[in-house]
Amino acid sequence: MTPNPTFPVTPASAGWRFLSFDVVELAPGERHDHHLDDQETAVTPLAGAGTLALDGEEHTVSRSSVFEELAPIGYAAPGTEVTVSVPAGAGDSFTFAIGSAPAEGRYPSRVIQPSTIRSEVRGGGTAHRQVNHSLAYPIEAERLILYEVYVPRGTWSGWCPHRHDGGEGSPYLEEVYYFRLDRPEGFWMHRNWHDDDPDNPFEEIYRGGDGEAALVPAGYHSSVACPGSNMYFLNYLAGELIGDERQTPPCFAGEHLWIESDWGQGQWSLPIVTNGDL
């Protein structure tokens, strides 16, 4: 079992090159300042309301819950002064995710409204989920890619398993999975793996709860929600793909692709083998 990462996640702490990620909670009267001359940044509201200032231009951003509504995404070009704050008289705290990656400044700082975010339902059977393209092509950014995914309880996401670590011709992208569960006693599991070198196979297995994360430094990967909790996760990705190249698909595990032609193929209906008592 692989230990869950602590926040913030940085290239140094994760052992990779591009992606940084953090989750910040601000109490009323608090502020968070962020300025990087050589990196773009994306801010994703998770719960509560606050003020997002991009080079002094203020925007009110809010979200009742990740399970109830989409949220505006703040995008900051390199060199932008980013300030997130909560008024002193506010009644609640504000929680948001923030992540960065190296960039040159091709695209302007702005707030991406929920009305422009594409949603789709993928998969089927016990791998049925909703994917929101929160900062993905054709929404413009340099390296950063963001998805928000909704997974019914007992259901898998990332099936068929895929990789984007440069192996088997895939693009190289680093990725953080940040999980939320709608019941606090629940848990999720996440696996990264490949057998590129049969004598030294790579495998990581994470197990976590509400508000914890998993990293994807390499390998195929997939996640599952326990039977008692619906699952949300936020993906921040960054790597070698730039601009429109961010639409490049990953590489899928060929031995599992058969299920996409019929998600119900071979699925059992119980009972299967009995002594006649059922």
C-alpha atoms as an extended CHARMM CRD file, in Angstrom:
* protein
*
       278  EXT
         1         1  MET       CA              0.0000000000        0.0000000000        0.0000000000  PROA      1               0.0000000000
         2         2  THR       CA              1.3950000000        3.4000000000       -1.0150000000  PROA      2               0.0000000000
         3         3  PRO       CA              1.1550000000        6.2540000000        1.5380000000  PROA      3               0.0000000000
         4         4  ASN       CA             -1.2010000000        9.0580000000        0.5220000000  PROA      4               0.0000000000
         5         5  PRO       CA              0.6530000000       12.2790000000       -0.3230000000  PROA      5               0.0000000000
         6         6  THR       CA              0.5080000000       15.2930000000        1.9550000000  PROA      6               0.0000000000
         7         7  PHE       CA             -0.3280000000       18.7610000000        0.6610000000  PROA      7               0.0000000000
         8         8  PRO       CA              1.1440000000       20.6640000000       -0.9860000000  PROA      8               0.0000000000
         9         9  VAL       CA              2.2840000000       18.3370000000       -3.7660000000  PROA      9               0.0000000000
        10        10  THR       CA              5.3400000000       19.7510000000       -5.5380000000  PROA      10              0.0000000000
        11        11  PRO       CA              7.6730000000       18.4040000000       -8.2260000000  PROA      11              0.0000000000
        12        12  ALA       CA             10.2630000000       17.8760000000       -5.4680000000  PROA      12              0.0000000000
        13        13  SER       CA              7.9030000000       15.9690000000       -3.1570000000  PROA      13              0.0000000000
        14        14  ALA       CA              6.3660000000       13.8950000000       -5.9630000000  PROA      14              0.0000000000
        15        15  GLY       CA              9.6140000000       13.1860000000       -7.7990000000  PROA      15              0.0000000000
        16        16  TRP       CA              8.3920000000       14.5620000000      -11.1010000000  PROA      16              0.0000000000
        17        17  ARG       CA              8.9660000000       17.6540000000      -13.2820000000  PROA      17              0.0000000000
        18        18  PHE       CA              5.8880000000       19.7310000000      -13.9830000000  PROA      18              0.0000000000
        19        19  LEU       CA              2.8580000000       19.6620000000      -11.6870000000  PROA      19              0.0000000000
        20        20  SER       CA              2.1900000000       21.3400000000       -8.3250000000  PROA      20              0.0000000000
        21        21  PHE       CA             -1.0870000000       20.9680000000       -6.3910000000  PROA      21              0.0000000000
        22        22  ASP       CA             -2.5650000000       22.0690000000       -3.0930000000  PROA      22              0.0000000000
        23        23  VAL       CA             -5.8950000000       22.3170000000       -1.2670000000  PROA      23              0.0000000000
        24        24  VAL       CA             -6.4000000000       25.4620000000        0.8260000000  PROA      24              0.0000000000
        25        25  GLU       CA             -9.0990000000       26.3270000000        3.3520000000  PROA      25              0.0000000000
        26        26  LEU       CA             -9.4940000000       29.9930000000        4.3090000000  PROA      26              0.0000000000
        27        27  ALA       CA            -11.4170000000       31.1600000000        7.3620000000  PROA      27              0.0000000000
        28        28  PRO       CA            -13.2680000000       34.5030000000        7.2940000000  PROA      28              0.0000000000
        29        29  GLY       CA            -10.7260000000       37.3170000000        7.2110000000  PROA      29              0.0000000000
        30        30  GLU       CA             -7.9300000000       35.1730000000        5.7300000000  PROA      30              0.0000000000
        31        31  ARG       CA             -6.2470000000       35.4310000000        2.3130000000  PROA      31              0.0000000000
        32        32  HSD       CA             -3.9380000000       33.3520000000        0.1300000000  PROA      32              0.0000000000
        33        33  ASP       CA             -1.4240000000       35.0470000000       -2.1930000000  PROA      33              0.0000000000
        34        34  HSD       CA              0.1600000000       33.2670000000       -5.1330000000  PROA      34              0.0000000000
        35        35  HSD       CA              2.5860000000       34.6040000000       -7.7550000000  PROA      35              0.0000000000
        36        36  LEU       CA              4.7430000000       32.5700000000      -10.1550000000  PROA      36              0.0000000000
        37        37  ASP       CA              6.5970000000       34.2840000000      -12.9930000000  PROA      37              0.0000000000
        38        38  ASP       CA              7.1650000000       31.1220000000      -15.0140000000  PROA      38              0.0000000000
        39        39  GLN       CA              4.0420000000       29.0540000000      -14.3500000000  PROA      39              0.0000000000
        40        40  GLU       CA              0.3350000000       29.1220000000      -15.1260000000  PROA      40              0.0000000000
        41        41  THR       CA             -2.1250000000       28.4340000000      -12.3100000000  PROA      41              0.0000000000
        42        42  ALA       CA             -5.6920000000       27.1420000000      -12.0170000000  PROA      42              0.0000000000
        43        43  VAL       CA             -7.9780000000       27.6950000000       -9.0140000000  PROA      43              0.0000000000
        44        44  THR       CA            -10.9740000000       25.3690000000       -8.4780000000  PROA      44              0.0000000000
        45        45  PRO       CA            -13.5700000000       26.2520000000       -5.8000000000  PROA      45              0.0000000000
        46        46  LEU       CA            -14.5980000000       23.2340000000       -3.7180000000  PROA      46              0.0000000000
        47        47  ALA       CA            -16.8830000000       24.5960000000       -0.9770000000  PROA      47              0.0000000000
        48        48  GLY       CA            -17.9540000000       28.0280000000        0.2480000000  PROA      48              0.0000000000
        49        49  ALA       CA            -17.5030000000       31.4690000000       -1.2530000000  PROA      49              0.0000000000
        50        50  GLY       CA            -14.5680000000       33.8110000000       -1.6710000000  PROA      50              0.0000000000
        51        51  THR       CA            -13.0300000000       36.5500000000       -3.7790000000  PROA      51              0.0000000000
        52        52  LEU       CA            -10.5540000000       35.6400000000       -6.5120000000  PROA      52              0.0000000000
        53        53  ALA       CA             -8.4030000000       38.5510000000       -7.6850000000  PROA      53              0.0000000000
        54        54  LEU       CA             -6.3140000000       38.1870000000      -10.8480000000  PROA      54              0.0000000000
        55        55  ASP       CA             -3.9140000000       41.1390000000      -11.1090000000  PROA      55              0.0000000000
        56        56  GLY       CA             -6.3560000000       43.1350000000       -8.9810000000  PROA      56              0.0000000000
        57        57  GLU       CA             -9.4750000000       42.3140000000      -11.0230000000  PROA      57              0.0000000000
        58        58  GLU       CA            -11.8670000000       40.7790000000       -8.4960000000  PROA      58              0.0000000000
        59        59  HSD       CA            -14.3070000000       37.9340000000       -9.1040000000  PROA      59              0.0000000000
        60        60  THR       CA            -16.7270000000       36.4120000000       -6.6080000000  PROA      60              0.0000000000
        61        61  VAL       CA            -16.4950000000       32.6200000000       -6.8130000000  PROA      61              0.0000000000
        62        62  SER       CA            -18.5010000000       30.0790000000       -4.8660000000  PROA      62              0.0000000000
        63        63  ARG       CA            -19.6810000000       26.5060000000       -4.6760000000  PROA      63              0.0000000000
        64        64  SER       CA            -22.1720000000       24.9520000000       -2.2960000000  PROA      64              0.0000000000
        65        65  SER       CA            -20.5610000000       21.5070000000       -2.6910000000  PROA      65              0.0000000000
        66        66  VAL       CA            -18.7100000000       19.5160000000       -5.3210000000  PROA      66              0.0000000000
        67        67  PHE       CA            -21.7200000000       17.1420000000       -5.2700000000  PROA      67              0.0000000000
        68        68  GLU       CA            -24.2620000000       19.8610000000       -6.0600000000  PROA      68              0.0000000000
        69        69  GLU       CA            -22.9390000000       22.1880000000       -8.7640000000  PROA      69              0.0000000000
        70        70  LEU       CA            -20.1990000000       23.0850000000      -11.1860000000  PROA      70              0.0000000000
        71        71  ALA       CA            -17.8780000000       25.9250000000      -10.2920000000  PROA      71              0.0000000000
        72        72  PRO       CA            -16.0380000000       28.6730000000      -12.1830000000  PROA      72              0.0000000000
        73        73  ILE       CA            -12.3500000000       27.9380000000      -12.7250000000  PROA      73              0.0000000000
        74        74  GLY       CA             -9.8250000000       30.7210000000      -12.2730000000  PROA      74              0.0000000000
        75        75  TYR       CA             -6.9680000000       30.6290000000      -14.8020000000  PROA      75              0.0000000000
        76        76  ALA       CA             -3.8590000000       32.7550000000      -14.1760000000  PROA      76              0.0000000000
        77        77  ALA       CA             -1.1320000000       33.2830000000      -16.7550000000  PROA      77              0.0000000000
        78        78  PRO       CA              2.5110000000       33.3620000000      -15.6370000000  PROA      78              0.0000000000
        79        79  GLY       CA              3.3580000000       36.5210000000      -13.7070000000  PROA      79              0.0000000000
        80        80  THR       CA             -0.2270000000       37.1100000000      -12.5650000000  PROA      80              0.0000000000
        81        81  GLU       CA             -0.8280000000       38.1920000000       -8.9930000000  PROA      81              0.0000000000
        82        82  VAL       CA             -3.3970000000       35.7200000000       -7.6410000000  PROA      82              0.0000000000
        83        83  THR       CA             -5.1560000000       36.5250000000       -4.3730000000  PROA      83              0.0000000000
        84        84  VAL       CA             -7.9390000000       34.4370000000       -2.8430000000  PROA      84              0.0000000000
        85        85  SER       CA             -9.6690000000       35.9270000000        0.1830000000  PROA      85              0.0000000000
        86        86  VAL       CA            -12.7330000000       35.5990000000        2.4170000000  PROA      86              0.0000000000
        87        87  PRO       CA            -14.3460000000       38.7560000000        3.8580000000  PROA      87              0.0000000000
        88        88  ALA       CA            -13.9610000000       39.1350000000        7.6100000000  PROA      88              0.0000000000
        89        89  GLY       CA            -17.7100000000       39.1470000000        8.1220000000  PROA      89              0.0000000000
        90        90  ALA       CA            -18.4100000000       35.9900000000        6.1100000000  PROA      90              0.0000000000
        91        91  GLY       CA            -20.1500000000       33.1890000000        7.9230000000  PROA      91              0.0000000000
        92        92  ASP       CA            -18.2650000000       30.2390000000        6.4160000000  PROA      92              0.0000000000
        93        93  SER       CA            -14.8020000000       29.2390000000        5.2630000000  PROA      93              0.0000000000
        94        94  PHE       CA            -13.8050000000       28.8110000000        1.6230000000  PROA      94              0.0000000000
        95        95  THR       CA            -12.0000000000       25.7170000000        0.3490000000  PROA      95              0.0000000000
        96        96  PHE       CA            -10.3260000000       25.5880000000       -3.0560000000  PROA      96              0.0000000000
        97        97  ALA       CA             -7.7600000000       23.6110000000       -5.0190000000  PROA      97              0.0000000000
        98        98  ILE       CA             -4.8300000000       25.3540000000       -6.6850000000  PROA      98              0.0000000000
        99        99  GLY       CA             -2.2990000000       23.8970000000       -9.0950000000  PROA      99              0.0000000000
       100       100  SER       CA              0.4750000000       25.1650000000      -11.3560000000  PROA      100             0.0000000000
       101       101  ALA       CA              2.7300000000       24.0930000000      -14.2030000000  PROA      101             0.0000000000
       102       102  PRO       CA              5.5160000000       25.7090000000      -16.2620000000  PROA      102             0.0000000000
       103       103  ALA       CA              4.2260000000       28.0450000000      -18.9820000000  PROA      103             0.0000000000
       104       104  GLU       CA              5.2880000000       30.9330000000      -21.2090000000  PROA      104             0.0000000000
       105       105  GLY       CA              2.1370000000       33.0910000000      -21.1300000000  PROA      105             0.0000000000
       106       106  ARG       CA              0.3030000000       32.2020000000      -24.3300000000  PROA      106             0.0000000000
       107       107  TYR       CA             -3.1980000000       32.6700000000      -22.8870000000  PROA      107             0.0000000000
       108       108  PRO       CA             -4.8000000000       35.4440000000      -20.7990000000  PROA      108             0.0000000000
       109       109  SER       CA             -5.8310000000       35.2680000000      -17.1680000000  PROA      109             0.0000000000
       110       110  ARG       CA             -9.5910000000       34.8520000000      -16.8420000000  PROA      110             0.0000000000
       111       111  VAL       CA            -12.4520000000       33.0650000000      -15.0830000000  PROA      111             0.0000000000
       112       112  ILE       CA            -13.9070000000       30.0950000000      -16.9670000000  PROA      112             0.0000000000
       113       113  GLN       CA            -17.6510000000       29.9420000000      -16.3730000000  PROA      113             0.0000000000
       114       114  PRO       CA            -19.5150000000       26.6450000000      -15.7910000000  PROA      114             0.0000000000
       115       115  SER       CA            -21.6500000000       27.2590000000      -18.8960000000  PROA      115             0.0000000000
       116       116  THR       CA            -18.5610000000       26.7040000000      -21.0790000000  PROA      116             0.0000000000
       117       117  ILE       CA            -17.5250000000       23.4130000000      -19.4290000000  PROA      117             0.0000000000
       118       118  ARG       CA            -18.3630000000       20.2790000000      -21.4050000000  PROA      118             0.0000000000
       119       119  SER       CA            -19.8400000000       17.2920000000      -19.5720000000  PROA      119             0.0000000000
       120       120  GLU       CA            -20.1320000000       13.7140000000      -20.7920000000  PROA      120             0.0000000000
       121       121  VAL       CA            -21.1090000000       10.2930000000      -19.4510000000  PROA      121             0.0000000000
       122       122  ARG       CA            -18.5540000000        7.5710000000      -20.1200000000  PROA      122             0.0000000000
       123       123  GLY       CA            -18.4170000000        3.8070000000      -19.8310000000  PROA      123             0.0000000000
       124       124  GLY       CA            -21.1960000000        1.5320000000      -18.7070000000  PROA      124             0.0000000000
       125       125  GLY       CA            -22.0600000000       -1.2840000000      -16.3510000000  PROA      125             0.0000000000
       126       126  THR       CA            -19.9460000000       -0.9520000000      -13.2050000000  PROA      126             0.0000000000
       127       127  ALA       CA            -17.6780000000        1.5970000000      -14.9050000000  PROA      127             0.0000000000
       128       128  HSD       CA            -20.2930000000        4.2960000000      -15.5150000000  PROA      128             0.0000000000
       129       129  ARG       CA            -19.2810000000        7.8640000000      -14.6120000000  PROA      129             0.0000000000
       130       130  GLN       CA            -19.6740000000       11.5400000000      -15.5000000000  PROA      130             0.0000000000
       131       131  VAL       CA            -16.6660000000       13.5580000000      -16.6590000000  PROA      131             0.0000000000
       132       132  ASN       CA            -16.5980000000       17.3750000000      -16.6620000000  PROA      132             0.0000000000
       133       133  HSD       CA            -13.8770000000       18.9260000000      -18.8560000000  PROA      133             0.0000000000
       134       134  SER       CA            -13.1590000000       21.8070000000      -16.4800000000  PROA      134             0.0000000000
       135       135  LEU       CA             -9.8920000000       22.9660000000      -18.0960000000  PROA      135             0.0000000000
       136       136  ALA       CA             -9.4090000000       20.6480000000      -21.0480000000  PROA      136             0.0000000000
       137       137  TYR       CA             -9.2670000000       21.1950000000      -24.8120000000  PROA      137             0.0000000000
       138       138  PRO       CA            -10.7700000000       23.2940000000      -26.3740000000  PROA      138             0.0000000000
       139       139  ILE       CA            -10.6040000000       25.5160000000      -23.2460000000  PROA      139             0.0000000000
       140       140  GLU       CA             -7.2420000000       27.2080000000      -23.6530000000  PROA      140             0.0000000000
       141       141  ALA       CA             -4.2630000000       26.6180000000      -21.3560000000  PROA      141             0.0000000000
       142       142  GLU       CA             -0.6210000000       25.7270000000      -21.9170000000  PROA      142             0.0000000000
       143       143  ARG       CA              0.1430000000       22.5860000000      -19.9110000000  PROA      143             0.0000000000
       144       144  LEU       CA             -2.6080000000       22.3780000000      -17.3070000000  PROA      144             0.0000000000
       145       145  ILE       CA             -5.5560000000       19.9880000000      -17.7900000000  PROA      145             0.0000000000
       146       146  LEU       CA             -8.4100000000       19.6710000000      -15.2590000000  PROA      146             0.0000000000
       147       147  TYR       CA            -11.2660000000       17.1760000000      -15.0270000000  PROA      147             0.0000000000
       148       148  GLU       CA            -13.9600000000       16.6660000000      -12.3960000000  PROA      148             0.0000000000
       149       149  VAL       CA            -15.4010000000       13.1460000000      -12.2900000000  PROA      149             0.0000000000
       150       150  TYR       CA            -18.5080000000       11.7260000000      -10.5880000000  PROA      150             0.0000000000
       151       151  VAL       CA            -18.5110000000        8.0080000000       -9.8130000000  PROA      151             0.0000000000
       152       152  PRO       CA            -21.5500000000        6.1690000000       -8.3590000000  PROA      152             0.0000000000
       153       153  ARG       CA            -20.8420000000        4.0330000000       -5.3040000000  PROA      153             0.0000000000
       154       154  GLY       CA            -19.3300000000        0.6300000000       -6.0260000000  PROA      154             0.0000000000
       155       155  THR       CA            -18.2710000000        1.7880000000       -9.4920000000  PROA      155             0.0000000000
       156       156  TRP       CA            -14.9070000000        2.0050000000      -11.2430000000  PROA      156             0.0000000000
       157       157  SER       CA            -13.4510000000        5.0120000000      -13.0330000000  PROA      157             0.0000000000
       158       158  GLY       CA            -10.6240000000        4.9460000000      -15.5410000000  PROA      158             0.0000000000
       159       159  TRP       CA            -11.8510000000        1.6860000000      -17.0210000000  PROA      159             0.0000000000
       160       160  CYS       CA            -10.5000000000        0.6330000000      -19.3750000000  PROA      160             0.0000000000
       161       161  PRO       CA             -7.2030000000        1.4040000000      -17.6180000000  PROA      161             0.0000000000
       162       162  HSD       CA             -5.0230000000        3.9260000000      -19.4010000000  PROA      162             0.0000000000
       163       163  ARG       CA             -1.5280000000        5.3760000000      -19.1450000000  PROA      163             0.0000000000
       164       164  HSD       CA              0.0940000000        8.6890000000      -20.0650000000  PROA      164             0.0000000000
       165       165  ASP       CA              3.6430000000        8.2430000000      -18.7720000000  PROA      165             0.0000000000
       166       166  GLY       CA              5.4290000000        8.1180000000      -22.1350000000  PROA      166             0.0000000000
       167       167  GLY       CA              5.2420000000        4.3130000000      -22.2330000000  PROA      167             0.0000000000
       168       168  GLU       CA              3.8930000000        2.4790000000      -25.2970000000  PROA      168             0.0000000000
       169       169  GLY       CA              3.8140000000        5.7330000000      -27.2550000000  PROA      169             0.0000000000
       170       170  SER       CA              1.5660000000        7.5710000000      -24.7840000000  PROA      170             0.0000000000
       171       171  PRO       CA              2.0270000000       11.2910000000      -24.0170000000  PROA      171             0.0000000000
       172       172  TYR       CA              3.8390000000       12.1590000000      -20.7810000000  PROA      172             0.0000000000
       173       173  LEU       CA              1.5290000000       13.7180000000      -18.1730000000  PROA      173             0.0000000000
       174       174  GLU       CA              1.7900000000       13.8800000000      -14.3810000000  PROA      174             0.0000000000
       175       175  GLU       CA             -1.4990000000       13.6500000000      -12.4870000000  PROA      175             0.0000000000
       176       176  VAL       CA             -3.0660000000       14.2340000000       -9.0770000000  PROA      176             0.0000000000
       177       177  TYR       CA             -6.3550000000       12.6150000000       -8.0540000000  PROA      177             0.0000000000
       178       178  TYR       CA             -8.0950000000       14.5170000000       -5.2250000000  PROA      178             0.0000000000
       179       179  PHE       CA            -11.0480000000       12.5400000000       -3.8410000000  PROA      179             0.0000000000
       180       180  ARG       CA            -14.2320000000       13.5390000000       -2.0260000000  PROA      180             0.0000000000
       181       181  LEU       CA            -16.8630000000       11.0940000000       -0.7310000000  PROA      181             0.0000000000
       182       182  ASP       CA            -20.4770000000       11.8300000000        0.1450000000  PROA      182             0.0000000000
       183       183  ARG       CA            -20.3090000000        9.6610000000        3.2870000000  PROA      183             0.0000000000
       184       184  PRO       CA            -17.3930000000       10.1320000000        5.7140000000  PROA      184             0.0000000000
       185       185  GLU       CA            -17.0480000000        6.4500000000        6.6180000000  PROA      185             0.0000000000
       186       186  GLY       CA            -16.4040000000        5.5020000000        2.9950000000  PROA      186             0.0000000000
       187       187  PHE       CA            -13.1370000000        4.8830000000        1.1800000000  PROA      187             0.0000000000
       188       188  TRP       CA            -11.7010000000        4.6720000000       -2.3110000000  PROA      188             0.0000000000
       189       189  MET       CA             -8.8810000000        2.6500000000       -3.8490000000  PROA      189             0.0000000000
       190       190  HSD       CA             -6.5530000000        3.5660000000       -6.6950000000  PROA      190             0.0000000000
       191       191  ARG       CA             -3.9660000000        1.4710000000       -8.5280000000  PROA      191             0.0000000000
       192       192  ASN       CA             -0.9870000000        2.4510000000      -10.7550000000  PROA      192             0.0000000000
       193       193  TRP       CA              0.8880000000       -0.3470000000      -12.5450000000  PROA      193             0.0000000000
       194       194  HSD       CA              2.7900000000       -1.5810000000      -15.5760000000  PROA      194             0.0000000000
       195       195  ASP       CA              4.9530000000       -4.5740000000      -16.4590000000  PROA      195             0.0000000000
       196       196  ASP       CA              7.2430000000       -2.9370000000      -19.0120000000  PROA      196             0.0000000000
       197       197  ASP       CA             10.0880000000       -4.8120000000      -17.3290000000  PROA      197             0.0000000000
       198       198  PRO       CA              8.6970000000       -8.2450000000      -16.3480000000  PROA      198             0.0000000000
       199       199  ASP       CA             11.6000000000       -8.7060000000      -13.9490000000  PROA      199             0.0000000000
       200       200  ASN       CA             10.8020000000       -5.4580000000      -12.1400000000  PROA      200             0.0000000000
       201       201  PRO       CA              7.0780000000       -4.6770000000      -12.4590000000  PROA      201             0.0000000000
       202       202  PHE       CA              5.7740000000       -1.3410000000      -11.1980000000  PROA      202             0.0000000000
       203       203  GLU       CA              2.8030000000       -1.2690000000       -8.8220000000  PROA      203             0.0000000000
       204       204  GLU       CA              1.3160000000        1.2810000000       -6.3980000000  PROA      204             0.0000000000
       205       205  ILE       CA             -1.9750000000        0.9280000000       -4.5340000000  PROA      205             0.0000000000
       206       206  TYR       CA             -3.5150000000        3.8320000000       -2.6380000000  PROA      206             0.0000000000
       207       207  ARG       CA             -6.4000000000        3.5950000000       -0.1800000000  PROA      207             0.0000000000
       208       208  GLY       CA             -7.9100000000        6.7900000000        1.1530000000  PROA      208             0.0000000000
       209       209  GLY       CA            -10.9050000000        8.6650000000        2.4730000000  PROA      209             0.0000000000
       210       210  ASP       CA            -12.6730000000       11.9630000000        1.9590000000  PROA      210             0.0000000000
       211       211  GLY       CA            -10.2250000000       14.7810000000        1.1690000000  PROA      211             0.0000000000
       212       212  GLU       CA             -7.2230000000       12.5710000000        0.4030000000  PROA      212             0.0000000000
       213       213  ALA       CA             -5.2700000000       12.1820000000       -2.8130000000  PROA      213             0.0000000000
       214       214  ALA       CA             -3.3490000000        9.7740000000       -5.0140000000  PROA      214             0.0000000000
       215       215  LEU       CA             -0.5230000000       10.5420000000       -7.4380000000  PROA      215             0.0000000000
       216       216  VAL       CA              0.0170000000        9.0770000000      -10.9010000000  PROA      216             0.0000000000
       217       217  PRO       CA              3.7320000000        9.2350000000      -11.7200000000  PROA      217             0.0000000000
       218       218  ALA       CA              3.6520000000        6.2560000000      -14.0990000000  PROA      218             0.0000000000
       219       219  GLY       CA              1.7030000000        3.2740000000      -15.3420000000  PROA      219             0.0000000000
       220       220  TYR       CA             -1.8480000000        2.3070000000      -16.1510000000  PROA      220             0.0000000000
       221       221  HSD       CA             -4.3120000000        3.4780000000      -13.5150000000  PROA      221             0.0000000000
       222       222  SER       CA             -7.8930000000        3.0740000000      -12.3500000000  PROA      222             0.0000000000
       223       223  SER       CA             -9.9560000000        3.9660000000       -9.2480000000  PROA      223             0.0000000000
       224       224  VAL       CA            -12.9800000000        2.4850000000       -7.4750000000  PROA      224             0.0000000000
       225       225  ALA       CA            -15.5090000000        3.7480000000       -4.9110000000  PROA      225             0.0000000000
       226       226  CYS       CA            -16.5870000000        1.5360000000       -2.0270000000  PROA      226             0.0000000000
       227       227  PRO       CA            -20.2130000000        0.2720000000       -2.1660000000  PROA      227             0.0000000000
       228       228  GLY       CA            -21.4410000000        2.7510000000        0.4660000000  PROA      228             0.0000000000
       229       229  SER       CA            -20.1380000000        6.1000000000       -0.8630000000  PROA      229             0.0000000000
       230       230  ASN       CA            -20.5560000000        8.0360000000       -4.0780000000  PROA      230             0.0000000000
       231       231  MET       CA            -17.2310000000        9.4490000000       -5.1970000000  PROA      231             0.0000000000
       232       232  TYR       CA            -16.0260000000       12.6980000000       -6.7490000000  PROA      232             0.0000000000
       233       233  PHE       CA            -12.4860000000       13.3470000000       -7.8250000000  PROA      233             0.0000000000
       234       234  LEU       CA            -10.6330000000       16.3240000000       -9.2220000000  PROA      234             0.0000000000
       235       235  ASN       CA             -7.7830000000       15.6790000000      -11.6630000000  PROA      235             0.0000000000
       236       236  TYR       CA             -4.9650000000       18.1510000000      -12.2070000000  PROA      236             0.0000000000
       237       237  LEU       CA             -2.5960000000       17.0730000000      -15.0060000000  PROA      237             0.0000000000
       238       238  ALA       CA              0.4480000000       18.6340000000      -16.6480000000  PROA      238             0.0000000000
       239       239  GLY       CA              3.3010000000       17.3840000000      -18.7610000000  PROA      239             0.0000000000
       240       240  GLU       CA              4.8360000000       17.6280000000      -22.2040000000  PROA      240             0.0000000000
       241       241  LEU       CA              1.6150000000       18.4220000000      -24.1030000000  PROA      241             0.0000000000
       242       242  ILE       CA              1.1570000000       22.1510000000      -24.8020000000  PROA      242             0.0000000000
       243       243  GLY       CA             -1.8830000000       24.0690000000      -26.0330000000  PROA      243             0.0000000000
       244       244  ASP       CA             -4.0170000000       22.1220000000      -28.5060000000  PROA      244             0.0000000000
       245       245  GLU       CA             -1.7780000000       19.0700000000      -28.0010000000  PROA      245             0.0000000000
       246       246  ARG       CA             -3.6250000000       18.6070000000      -24.6930000000  PROA      246             0.0000000000
       247       247  GLN       CA             -6.3610000000       16.7770000000      -26.6370000000  PROA      247             0.0000000000
       248       248  THR       CA             -3.9520000000       13.8770000000      -27.3430000000  PROA      248             0.0000000000
       249       249  PRO       CA             -5.5200000000       10.6750000000      -25.9310000000  PROA      249             0.0000000000
       250       250  PRO       CA             -3.7320000000        8.3420000000      -23.5200000000  PROA      250             0.0000000000
       251       251  CYS       CA             -2.7930000000        4.7310000000      -24.2620000000  PROA      251             0.0000000000
       252       252  PHE       CA             -5.3710000000        2.1410000000      -23.1450000000  PROA      252             0.0000000000
       253       253  ALA       CA             -4.6810000000       -1.3670000000      -21.8340000000  PROA      253             0.0000000000
       254       254  GLY       CA             -5.4940000000       -3.5170000000      -24.8540000000  PROA      254             0.0000000000
       255       255  GLU       CA             -6.3720000000       -6.6450000000      -22.8960000000  PROA      255             0.0000000000
       256       256  HSD       CA             -9.3020000000       -4.8480000000      -21.2650000000  PROA      256             0.0000000000
       257       257  LEU       CA            -10.7480000000       -3.0000000000      -24.2720000000  PROA      257             0.0000000000
       258       258  TRP       CA            -13.1230000000       -5.8510000000      -25.1890000000  PROA      258             0.0000000000
       259       259  ILE       CA            -15.6650000000       -4.7200000000      -22.5880000000  PROA      259             0.0000000000
       260       260  GLU       CA            -16.3310000000       -1.4290000000      -24.3770000000  PROA      260             0.0000000000
       261       261  SER       CA            -18.2220000000       -3.2710000000      -27.1270000000  PROA      261             0.0000000000
       262       262  ASP       CA            -20.7330000000       -4.6000000000      -24.5760000000  PROA      262             0.0000000000
       263       263  TRP       CA            -20.5270000000       -3.5010000000      -20.9410000000  PROA      263             0.0000000000
       264       264  GLY       CA            -22.8860000000       -6.2950000000      -19.8920000000  PROA      264             0.0000000000
       265       265  GLN       CA            -21.0730000000       -9.1210000000      -21.6600000000  PROA      265             0.0000000000
       266       266  GLY       CA            -20.4750000000      -12.0550000000      -19.3150000000  PROA      266             0.0000000000
       267       267  GLN       CA            -21.8990000000      -10.2700000000      -16.2870000000  PROA      267             0.0000000000
       268       268  TRP       CA            -23.3020000000      -12.6870000000      -13.7230000000  PROA      268             0.0000000000
       269       269  SER       CA            -26.8660000000      -12.8000000000      -12.4800000000  PROA      269             0.0000000000
       270       270  LEU       CA            -26.9130000000      -14.4690000000       -9.0900000000  PROA      270             0.0000000000
       271       271  PRO       CA            -27.1600000000      -17.1910000000       -7.9480000000  PROA      271             0.0000000000
       272       272  ILE       CA            -24.5410000000      -19.0430000000      -10.0230000000  PROA      272             0.0000000000
       273       273  VAL       CA            -23.6250000000      -22.3250000000       -8.3320000000  PROA      273             0.0000000000
       274       274  THR       CA            -25.9200000000      -23.6180000000       -5.5730000000  PROA      274             0.0000000000
       275       275  ASN       CA            -27.0190000000      -26.7640000000       -3.7470000000  PROA      275             0.0000000000
       276       276  GLY       CA            -30.6290000000      -26.0500000000       -4.6350000000  PROA      276             0.0000000000
       277       277  ASP       CA            -31.4370000000      -24.0160000000       -1.4900000000  PROA      277             0.0000000000
       278       278  LEU       CA            -31.5500000000      -20.6420000000       -3.3070000000  PROA      278             0.0000000000
